[in-house]
Amino acid sequence: MSVLNYSLGKNKKILFFGVNHSNSDFLQIKNLKDNLVKFNPDLILIEGGFERANFETEKESISQGELGFASYFSKRNNFELLGNDPPEKDSINFLNSIYGGNFSFLYFVLRNFSYFISIKKISSDEKGLLFAIEDFVNTFNEDIPLFSIQKFKEFFFTIFKKPFSFKENYSSYASSLSQNKKMKQATKRLSLFRDFYMFNKILNSLKEKDRIFIIKGESHLEIFKRYFKDFFE
């Protein structure tokens, strides 16, 4: 967990709260709450789609980690909450432009399949995989017959040189921790794409907002130090 503060002129202030993603780091959640109350933002930018999340209780929100809690706390206290990630379709098109449609299909379905399992939205079976594929198709807004379970398994074998199995945990496969060079490279490029998007969103938001609180994974911290240092100092 890290906190960065920046000022632009007399009135414009930014607080960057870099988090270590966890659903059991209660000290981090307390620090997040304390910083939100003290900073009193007029806009909060959150990652991971949690601006759309709805939780009935604080306990339920904490089960989804610090981002879940931040979403719940912000809405309960009437803070304006927006996403700091680009639309999923833009991210898909970004990977499409570099690696082609088959790879981006595999990447996003594999990533979301693992994520949906982690939040218990789906089960680790063919029905769950089909849900992840349909989510991709609906997001991409293209009804392409090639996007099927069979094609997913074929693309998986092409990239990883082994058959897909519902018994295996694939949470690290489409991530910066991936042992596959191409997947790891795609994750890094996608992360930079998201960072550029968020930096531009911050600059645009500063036209109307004075106090912006940003919640982002701590791994993004170094690149934002460079962005903010050049712009605000």
N, C-alpha and C positions, 0 to 999 in steps of 0.2 A: 504494500500500500504506500502511495506517495501522493503528496499534495503540492501543486504548483499554483502560484498566484501571479497574475499579470495585470497591468493597468495600461490604459490608453487615454491620455489626457486626464482630466480631473474626474470624469464621471464613469468612464467605461472600465469595467473590471471583469476578469475571467478567472475562474477557479477550475483547475484540472484535477480531478480526483482519480488517480490511477489505482485500479483494484486488482487483487489476486482472486480470480473467480473461485468461489467456494460457498457451500451452503452450511458450513459449520464454523466459519470464522466470525464469531459474535463480537469480538473486539473491533474488527473491521467495520461491521455493521453499525456499532455504536459510534465509531469515529465518523462514519459517513453521515449518520443522523446529526451528530453534533455540528459537523461542517455545514450541512444543509441549513440548519436552524440559524447558525451564526452568520452565514453568508447571505441568507434571505434572497435567493435569486429571483429574477423576473422571467427566467427561462432556464430549463434543465434539458440538456441534450444527453440521451441515453442510448446505449448500443443494444444489439441483439433482439430488436423488435419489442422490447418491454414497454414501449410507449403504448402498445395495444393491449397489454396484459390487464386482466381484472382479477383481483383477489378479494375474497370475502373477509379474511382475517390477516393480522400481521404474521401469525404463525405460518399460515399457508404461504404467504409471500416469501418468508425467510427460507422455506423449503426449496425455493428456486434461487437461493443465493442473494448476494448483495444487490443484484440488478432487480430481482423480484421485490425486495424490500424497498429499494429506491422508488420503484414504480408505485407501489402501494402507498408509501409515505407521501410522495409528491401529490398524488391524487387526493388523499385524505386532507392535505393541507392546502389544496387549491393552487399548487405551483403549476405553471404551464410546462408541459412535458412533451418533447418532440424527439423523434429518432435522430441519431447522428450517422446512421448507415445509409448508403445509397439504396434506392429501390432494388429488390432482388432481381428484377428483370434487367436492370442496368448492369449488375454484377455478372449475370449470366451472359449478356451480350459482350461484356469485357473479356471474359474467358473465351467465348466463341471466337472473338477477333484474333486471339493469339493461338489457340489450340484446336479450334474447330468444334462443331456441335456435339460430336460423339463424346469427346473428353469432358466438355462442360456438363453434359447430361450425367455422365458417370460421377463427376466430382460433386455436383450439388445433390444428387439423389443419395449418394453414399454418405455425405456429410449430414444431410437432413434425416436420413434413416437412423443414424446413430443418435442424433440430437433428440428426435421424437421418442426413441426408446428411453433415453435418459430422463425425460420428463414424464414418462409413462403415458404418452399420448397414443402409442401403438405398441404392439408386441413384436418380438423378433421372429417373424415368420413371413410367409409369402403374402399374407394379407397386409401386414405392416409395410413391406417393401412396395406393394402396389399403391398403398396410400402415399408413400414418399414420391413415387413416380407420378401419380396423379397431381400431387401438390406442385411438382416441377412443371408439368404440362400446363396446369392452370395459371401458374405464375408467368411462364413463358408465353402464355396465350396463343399457343400453336398446337393444334390437334394433329400431331404427326404420328402415323402408325408405327414408325420405327422405334418410338419410345415405349418399350415394353419390358417385361421382366426378362424375357429371353435375350433381348438386345443388351439389357443392362449386364446380364451375366457374361455375354460375349465380350463386351467392352471391358468388364472387370478382368477377365482372363487375359485379354490383350495387354493390359497395363501391368497387372501384378503377376502374371505367369502362373496362376493357380486358380482353381475353381472357387467361386463364391460359396460360402457356407453360412447358414443361419446360426450355427453354433459358435461362430467366432465373434469377438468384439472388434468392431471396426472404428471405434471412436477416434483413433489417432491416424487413420488412413488418409483422410482429406484434411490434413492439418499441418502445422509447422513441425509436428513431431513425426510425421510420416517417414518411413524408411525408403519410400519410393521417391527418387530424385525429382521426377516430373510433378508429382503431387505436392511435394514440398515447395518447389519453385512456384507453382501456381498459387499456393497459399500465400507466399511472400508477396507476389505481384498483386494478388487480390487485396491483401492487407494495405499495401501502398495506395491502391486505387481508393479504398475506403478512407484512408487518412487524408488524401487530397480532397475527397468529397467533403469530409467533415471540416477541414480547414476553410474551404470556401463557404460552407454553411455558417460557420462562426462569423466570418467577415460580413456576410449578408445580414445575419441576425443582429450584429452590432449597430446596424443602421437604425434599428428601432428599439433594441434592448440595451440596458446598461449593465446588468449583472447576470452573466451567463455561467452556469455550473455544468461542467462536462464530466460525465462518468464513462470511463473507458478502461480497457484492460491495461495493466501496467506495462505490458510489453510494447505499447505504442508510445511510451513516455519519451524515449530518446529522440525520436523523429519530431515530436511536437515541441521538445525543447529547442530544436533547431529552427522550426517554423516560427515559434513565438519569439525567440531571441532576435531573429532578424527583423521581425515586424514590430514588436512592442518595445524593444530596448534600444 
